[in-house]
Amino acid sequence: MQNTIFNAPLRAQTLDAFPARARILDNAGFDWVFTLLSMFFVFGLFLDGWAHTHGQVDQSFFTPWHGVLYLAHLLVLLFLSGNIFLNLRRGVSFAHALPNGYLLSFVGALLFIGGGVGDLIWHTLFGVEKQVEALYSPTHLLLAGAAMLIVTGPLRAAWRHSETPTSLRAQLPLVLSLILTLSVLTFFTQIAYPLANLWGSNAWYPSPALNAELGVVSLQLSAALITGFVLFALQRFSLAPGALSLLLGINALAMGALYDQGAYPLLPVLAFVCAGIVADVLLYVLKVSPARTFVSLSRTTNALRVFAFALPALLLGFYFAALELTQGVWWAIHLSAGSIVMAGVIGLLLSYLALPPRDS
């Protein structure tokens, strides 16, 4: 009883000292504004990537493409900094001056400044990177890490909530954050991504054997990345119908812009969109979700295994079908069909990492 008497006034005093804290920690309006700014930021990233892959850059750091990217970053930084400043003036501690999950986004925005300054120095000393060099220069990798910290803010915020909203509309900030996160990952692995290269087509093959070898490895890498990312999301969230279609479809639409061997690969991109829709239906039919699968029963565990195999197989199956209808599949049926099956096997194996077999 004595502890109760003394703790109650202390609790009331603590709440009175931070009257805005609850709003700071859970603010849907903040999520939406930040998500929209992050979309502009990733748009700037892909615009700069398009310029690099299409020969629209010179030896100068000060390009229009960099201008859009750094303007978007500046807006993100100003939004986060303004909220921190206002909430500090209200008496909130720095650790709670941003909604839950966004402090690392602020750290990422600061790191992006360092990466930008470093990139300017790097370009001045060593010139502008060409082709794959642009993805893996040290300063660009620092910018990539900073971008990941920025765009994952809504994802971290949703991860810390006890429950995930069930409707797609309520899940949109989370879903858009997943799309942006996957897109940053695929942007920096675009040398392997099918839609940025059209592996297996007649589009280019300076060395047929090398094209086949690089293509097979690249397709499996992309399948593993996409499937692993989706399984990661499903470990925590019950994605609403349509969420997976948006995730895979919008990512595909963006990645198609990085293809530099001809016109925009519309039909292969639409093939990824259609595969995402079919996978979304399969996800709904199998009822794969954290509540049903990742705690649980052999029946729902098997549903996860089926889904993990089907997702990458669908993506590559639709992809090769689209190639056949457009430029033609240069690879023999043994290689293209085997790539589809192997992608499914990789997805199946990844499901064992997401949900290891139970001992009993």
N, C-alpha and C positions, 0 to 999 in steps of 0.2 A: 504493500500500500504506500509506503514511504517513497519508493522509487516512482510510483505512478504520480504522486503529488508533485514531485520535483520535475519529472520528465514532461508532463503536459504543458506547463508554461514555457519550457524551453522549446518544445516543438512548435508552439504557437508563435514564439518570438522568431524562430528560424523562418517560418513561412511568411511572416510579416516583413522580414528583412529582404526577401526576394519575391515581391508580389508578381513579377512578370516571368518567373522561372518556368512555370508550367507552359506558358505560351511559347517560350523560347525552345523548350525541349520537344514540342510537338506542334508543328505549324504547317498545315497543308499548303497555305499560300506561299510560304517560303519554299517548300518543295517544288512548287510549280514554277516560280520565278527562276530558281536556280536551275531547274531542268531545262527550261527554255534557253537560258544563257549558255548552258553546257551544249545544247544542240547547235547553237551558233558557233561555239568554240570548235566542235568536232567538224562542222561544215567547213570552217576555215582550214582545219587540218587536211581534209580531203581536197579542198580547192588547191592548196599548196602541193599536195601529192599529185593531183591532176596536172598541174603546171610542170612538175618535175618529169612526169612520165611522158608528157607531150611536147617537150622541148621548148617550154615557154619561160625558162629562167635563163639568166645570164650570170656573170661573175659578181654581181652586186647582191649584198644582203638586203638592200632596200627595194623590194619588189612589191607590186600590188598584192600578191598572194600572201606574202609575209604580213603586209599591212592588215588584211582581213583577219588573219590568225591572231596577231597580237592585239588588235582592237577587241576581238572577242575575249581574249584573255584579260585585257584591262577591265572590261565590263564585269567579268566574273570577280576579279580582285576587288573592284570598287564596291560591288554588292556585298561581298563577305566582310570587307573592312568597315563599310558603313554600318552594318548590323552589329559588328563587334563594338564599334565606338559608341553607338546608341545604348547598347545593353550594359556596357561598362559604366556609362553615366547614370544608369538606373540602379547601380549598386550590385550588379551581377558579377561574379568572379569571371576571370578570363576563360577558365576551363568550361564554363557554362554560357559563354557569351554567344555561342552559335547553337542551333538545334543539334540534337544528338546525331553524331556521325559526320558532321560537317567540319570539324576542326582539322581533320586530315586534308580536306579539300582546300582549306586556307593554307596549310603547309605546302600542298602541291602548287598552289598559285604563286607562293613565294619562290619555290624551287624553279618554277617556270621562268621567273625573271632571271635567276642565275643561269639557267640553260640558254635563255635568249642572249644574254650578254656574252656567255661563252661561245655561242654559235656565231655571233658577230666577229669575235676575235678569231675563231677557227677559220671562218670564211676569209678573213683578211690575210691570215698567215698561209693557208693551204688551198684557197680557192673554194668554189662551190662544188659539192659532191655531185657525181653523176651516177645514174642508174641505181644499182643496189647499194652503192656507197652512201647514198642519201638516207638509207634506212638505218645504217649501223655505225655512223660516225659517233664518237663519244658524246658530243653535245646533243645530238638528236636522240640518243638513247636516254639522256637525262631528261630531255623534254618529254619523251614517251612516258617515263616513270612519273613525271609530274602530272601529265595529262591523265594518267590512270587514277592518281590520287584525287584529282579534281572531279572527274565525271562519276566516280563511285560514291559520291556523297549521298544521293538519294537511296542507293543500294544499301549502304551501311545504316542509314536511318531506318529503312524498312526492316533490315535484318534484326535490329534491336527491339522492334515492336513485338509484343507478345502474340499478336494475331495479324494475319494478312487479310486485307479486304478481299471479298469474293468476286466483286464485279470488275470487269475490265476497265471501266471508267475510273474506279477508285484505285486500281492498280497502275494506272498509266505512268505516274512519275517513276515508280519502280521499274516498269517494263521499259520505259524510255532510257532509264539509267543502265539497264542490262544491255539494251541495244547499243548505247554509246560505248560501254565497256568492251563489248565484243568487237565493235567496229575499230576501236583503238588497237586491240589485239590483232585483228586481221589486217589492219593497215600496215603494221610493222612486220607482218609475215606475208605480205602480198606477193612475194616472189614464189610462194607455194600455192596461193589461193587460186582455185580453178577459173573464176570469172575474170581475174586479172591476167590470165595467161592462156586460157582455153587449151589446157593440156589434152592431147589426144586428137586434136583437130588438124586440118591441113593449113592452119593459119601460118605456122612457121615451123620449120625443122631443119636448121642448118646442119645438124647431124642427127639422122633418124634414130640411131641407137641411144645417143645421149638424151634426145628428146623423150624417148620412152622411159629411160631410167630415171631421169629427173622428174618426169611427169608422175610416175607411179609413186615415188617417194613423196612428192608434193601433195598428191591427192590424199595419201594416208595421213600426212601431217595435218592437213586442213580438216579431214574427217575427225581426227582425234581432238583437235582444238575445239571445233564446234560442238561435238558430242560431249566432251568433258565439261565445257562451259554450261551447256544445258543441264547436265546432271548435277553440276554444282548448284545451279539455281533451284532445281527441283529438290535438293536436300533440305532447303529451308522454306520454299514458297510453294503453295498450291496455285499454280498459274491459271488464271481465268481463261476460258475458251477464247481464242483469238490472240492471246499473248504470244504464243510461240510463232504464229504466222507473222506477226509484226516483227518479232525478233529476227527471224531468219530472212524475211522478205525485205525489210528496210536495209539490213546489213548487205544483202545481195545487190540491191539497187545502188548502194553507195560504192561497193567494191567494183561493180561493172565500169564505173567511171575511170578506174585506174588502168583499164585495158588499153594498150598503146600500139597494137598491131593492126588496127583497122577501125571500123565504125563501132559504136557502142554495141556490145553483145546482147541485144535485147532478148532474143529467144532463150539463150542460156540463163540469163537473169530471171526471166519469167519461169523457167524450169525450177530454179531454186525457190521462187515464190510459191509455186504449186506444190513442191515437195514439203515446204513449211506448212502449208494448209493441210495436206494429207497427214503429216506428222502431228499437227494440232488435233485433228479428229481422232487419230490413234491414241494420243495422250488422254483425251476425254473418254474414249471408249474403254481403255484399260484402267482408267481412274488411278493413274500414277500421281501420287502426292506424298508429301512428308508424313501426313497423318496416317495414311493407309499403307505406305510402302516402307519407309525408312525406319519403322519401329518393329517390323512385323512379320506377317504370316507368309507361308510359302506361296500362296496363291498370288498375293499382291507383289511379292518379291519376283515371281516369275513374270508378272506383267512388266516390271521394270526391265528385266533382262530382254524381253521381247522388244520393248520400246528402244532400248539402247542399241540393239542390233539393227532395228528397222530405220532409225533416224539417219545415220550416215549412208546406209544402203539406198534409201529413198533419194537423198540428195544427189548421189553419184548416178543412180539409175535415171532420174529425170534429166540430169546434166548430159549424160551420153545420148539420151534420146533427142535432146535439143540439138546437140552437135550433128547427129545423123540427119536431122531435118534441114540443117543449114549448110555448114561447111563440109560435113561428112566426118566420120570417125576414121582417122588414119590408122589407128592401132588395130591389130587383129582382135577378133572376138575373144580369144583366149585372155588377152591382156585387159581389155575393157571390162569384161564380165568378171574376171578374177579380181580386178580393182574394187568392184562393187562388193563382192563377197568379203574381201579382206577388210574393207572399211567397216562392214557390219561386225566382223570378228573383233576389230579394235574397239568398237562401241560396246560390244558384249563384255570384253575384258575390263573396260573402264567401269562398267556397272559393278564389278566386283570390288573396285576401289571405293566407289560411292557407297556400296552396301555389301560388306564382306559376308560370306556365308556364316550362319550361326553354328555354334559347336554342337548343339542338340538337334 
